[in-house]
Amino acid sequence: MFMAIKNVIVSVTNDLATDARVEKVCMLLTELNYHVLLVGRKLPNSLPIKGKPYATKRFKLLFNKGPLFYAEYNLRLFFFLLFQPKAVLVANDLDTLLPNTIIARWKNTPWCTIATSITQACPNWKVGQGCKKYGSG
C-alpha cells in the first residue's frame, strides 16, 4: 500500500520574514494539507515570524555573506535534514539544492526545487527542459 508523505521541508538561504515568494509556496502547501517546515537563517536584524500556519526554523550563523556563509549554511542544513523525519524536500533556491539532493537520495524521499531558480541560472533552457531528469529525485 502506498502511503503519501504529508510533511514538507522548504529550505531557503534568505530571511524568512521578508520573502513573499516563499510565503506563497508555504501557504499553498499548507492549504493542500501538508505539514510545512520552512528552514532559513536568522540575521541580526530579522523580524519575528508570527501568525503563520506553518512551522519555521532559523539558523543563527557565524557568517552572513560570501563563500563561508554558503558553506556553513549548507553544512548546517545537511545535518538538520539528516535528523528530520521523512519528508518531501523543497530547495527553494539553487543555494540549498546540494544538501536537499543528498539527503533525499540517502533517505529515498521525494525532492524538488523551484523551477525559476534553474531557469534563471540557465537562461538558454526552455521551460520544462531537464525537469524530468533533474527535477524529481
C-alpha positions in Angstrom: 0.0 0.0 0.0 1.3 3.4 -0.9 1.4 6.0 1.9 1.7 9.6 0.8 4.2 11.8 2.7 2.4 14.7 4.2 5.4 16.6 5.6 7.3 19.1 3.5 10.5 20.9 4.4 11.2 24.0 2.4 14.7 25.4 2.7 15.9 28.9 1.7 19.1 30.9 2.4 17.4 34.3 2.8 15.5 35.8 5.8 12.2 34.0 6.3 10.3 37.1 7.5 10.6 39.1 4.2 10.4 36.6 1.3 6.9 36.8 -0.3 7.7 34.1 -2.9 8.5 31.6 -0.2 5.4 32.7 1.8 3.2 31.9 -1.3 4.8 28.4 -1.6 4.3 27.6 2.0 0.8 28.9 2.2 -0.2 26.8 -0.9 1.3 23.6 0.6 -0.5 24.3 3.9 -3.8 24.8 2.0 -3.2 21.4 0.4 -3.0 19.9 3.9 0.8 19.4 4.1 2.6 20.0 7.3 5.2 22.6 6.3 8.5 23.4 8.0 10.3 26.4 6.5 14.0 26.5 7.2 16.2 29.6 6.7 18.5 31.9 8.5 18.2 34.5 11.2 20.0 37.7 10.6 20.8 40.2 13.5 18.0 42.5 12.3 15.5 39.8 11.4 11.9 40.5 12.2 9.9 37.9 14.3 7.7 35.5 12.5 4.2 35.4 13.9 0.8 34.0 12.9 1.9 31.6 10.2 0.1 28.3 9.8 3.4 26.5 9.2 6.4 25.9 11.4 9.8 27.7 10.9 13.4 27.0 11.9 16.0 29.7 11.6 19.8 29.1 11.8 21.9 31.6 13.6 25.1 31.6 11.5 28.6 32.9 12.1 28.9 34.2 8.6 26.3 36.2 6.7 27.8 36.5 3.3 30.4 35.1 0.9 31.6 31.5 0.4 31.9 30.8 4.2 28.2 31.7 4.6 27.1 29.2 1.9 29.5 26.5 3.2 28.2 27.0 6.8 24.6 27.2 5.8 24.7 24.1 3.6 26.6 22.1 6.3 24.0 23.1 8.9 21.1 22.3 6.6 22.6 18.9 5.7 22.8 17.8 9.3 19.4 19.3 10.2 17.7 17.4 7.3 19.6 14.2 8.2 17.9 14.0 11.6 14.4 15.0 10.4 11.6 12.5 9.9 10.9 11.6 6.2 9.5 14.5 4.3 9.3 15.9 0.8 12.3 18.2 0.5 12.0 21.5 -1.4 15.1 23.5 -2.3 13.7 27.0 -2.9 17.0 28.2 -4.4 20.0 26.6 -6.0 21.9 27.6 -2.9 20.1 24.8 -0.9 20.0 22.2 -3.7 23.0 20.2 -2.7 22.1 19.2 0.9 18.5 18.6 -0.2 19.5 16.3 -3.0 22.0 14.3 -1.0 19.6 13.7 1.9 16.7 12.9 -0.4 18.7 10.3 -2.2 20.1 8.9 1.0 16.6 8.6 2.6 14.9 7.7 -0.7 12.4 10.5 -0.3 11.0 12.9 -3.0 12.6 16.3 -3.5 12.2 19.2 -5.9 13.5 22.7 -6.5 11.6 25.8 -7.5 11.9 25.9 -11.3 12.5 29.6 -11.6 15.8 29.1 -9.8 17.1 26.8 -12.5 15.7 28.7 -15.4 17.3 31.9 -14.1 20.7 30.2 -13.7 20.4 28.7 -17.2 18.6 31.3 -19.4 19.1 29.3 -22.6 17.0 26.4 -21.3 13.4 26.1 -22.5 10.8 25.8 -19.8 10.5 22.2 -18.8 13.8 21.1 -20.4 15.6 18.9 -18.0 12.8 18.7 -15.4 12.2 15.0 -15.8 15.9 14.2 -15.4 16.9 16.7 -12.7 13.8 18.0 -11.1 12.4 14.9 -9.5 14.6 13.0 -7.1 
